[in-house]
Amino acid sequence: MLLQDKVAVLYGAGGDIGGAVARAFGREGARLYLTGHHLAPVEAVAKEVVAAGGSAEAAEVDALDEQAIDTHLQSVTDQAGRLDISFNAVGTKLVYVPLVELDLERFSLPITTHTRSYFLTARQAARRMVPRRSGVIMTVTALHSRTGIPLVGGFGPAQAAKEALTRDLSAELAAQGIRVVGLRPQGIPETRAIRNGFERLAKATGMTWDQFQQQLAGGTHPRRLSTLEELANMAVFMASERASGMIGTTVNLSMGSLDD
Ligand SMILES: NC(=O)c1ccc[n+]([C@@H]2O[C@H](COP(=O)([O-])OP(=O)(O)OC[C@H]3O[C@@H](n4cnc5c(N)ncnc54)[C@H](OP(=O)(O)O)[C@@H]3O)[C@@H](O)[C@H]2O)c1
């Protein structure tokens, strides 16, 4: 198994991507400490991991509260002896309002939430990893980091900031044995985020689910969107020692729709 006995903490583990990555890490033998700011969905994922033969504990942690992150990580390292992987899958809902009509608070929300949460969880992880000169810090971004997409408010700047932070963290931490890497997936139709986007458009235009997916997939090479399983498989690989040559970068999982 690629992650046998690796101690992994996930933030936003009750979300669609966090949950899929947790299940995949669990199948590959990781010891999981799953967190979210609402406990019930995180507990549900932990139960699934354990039912499938894996190891997972759930905890309520607000990934914007540095004290809560620190306290939780201390309990993890007290129990497990180390931290090998930190994975931030925290997300916010899209606004679907034109930028010229959007108030500053709603524009800023994804920027402050995504960037602050990634910064806080990454640096708290790094403080535990540096003394052992080993560890992987990971997050998820979206195509919005690299291409203009309408009606998403501050979501694009937030994704671009996280990719810059991945590079900058890596530039400071790689020499101390820490790999910092990201994943940039296409829209994934199984997720509530994509479903919500569809429902909004369907209401306004009468578009069908198939038409919506075709529209989103139109720019990809295979003319299809990616799956949660494809993303989770790449997350496993990137978290594993097989990816030791992947440093300070965000993996382009845009199915060909974005050139490098
Ligand atoms: N879905 C896609 O197709 C897709 C594609 C590309 C990139 N992404 C990116 O992947 C990430 C995850 O997306 P997703 O689809 O899994 O979204 P999601 O299902 O909404 O999951 C996000 C999770 O973050 C949690 N969260 C929000 N604020 C938090 C906080 N302060 N502390 C702890 N947890 C918090 C949410 O909890 P609550 O729900 O309880 O608030 C939720 O469980 C996002 O950054 C998104 O931009 C998604």
The ligand as a Gaussian input file, in Angstrom:
#p B3LYP/6-31G(d) Opt

LIG

0 1
 N      -16.064000      20.193000      -6.609000
 C      -15.306000      20.397000      -7.671000
 O      -15.641000      19.993000      -8.786000
 C      -13.977000      21.099000      -7.509000
 C      -13.181000      21.271000      -8.641000
 C      -11.973000      21.935000      -8.512000
 C      -11.546000      22.392000      -7.267000
 N      -12.348000      22.222000      -6.175000
 C      -11.842000      22.756000      -4.891000
 O      -11.711000      21.713000      -3.933000
 C      -11.989000      22.183000      -2.618000
 C      -13.067000      21.304000      -1.994000
 O      -14.188000      21.289000      -2.845000
 P      -15.481000      20.383000      -2.566000
 O      -16.203000      20.229000      -3.830000
 O      -15.095000      19.181000      -1.783000
 O      -16.309000      21.388000      -1.624000
 P      -17.270000      21.035000      -0.388000
 O      -17.968000      19.735000      -0.610000
 O      -18.086000      22.271000      -0.133000
 O      -16.212000      20.829000       0.804000
 C      -15.590000      21.897000       1.450000
 C      -15.496000      21.510000       2.902000
 O      -14.818000      22.536000       3.635000
 C      -15.474000      22.680000       4.875000
 N      -15.151000      23.950000       5.495000
 C      -15.537000      25.197000       5.124000
 N      -15.018000      26.117000       5.965000
 C      -14.304000      25.437000       6.895000
 C      -13.551000      25.828000       8.020000
 N      -13.414000      27.113000       8.371000
 N      -12.943000      24.862000       8.762000
 C      -13.052000      23.563000       8.437000
 N      -13.765000      23.119000       7.361000
 C      -14.386000      24.061000       6.605000
 C      -16.939000      22.551000       4.512000
 O      -17.743000      22.278000       5.652000
 P      -19.312000      22.659000       5.654000
 O      -19.895000      22.124000       4.371000
 O      -19.793000      21.931000       6.887000
 O      -19.354000      24.145000       5.754000
 C      -16.881000      21.358000       3.558000
 O      -16.913000      20.133000       4.261000
 C      -12.421000      23.641000      -2.783000
 O      -11.323000      24.475000      -2.510000
 C      -12.807000      23.745000      -4.255000
 O      -12.600000      25.000000      -4.761000
 C      -13.551000      21.582000      -6.261000

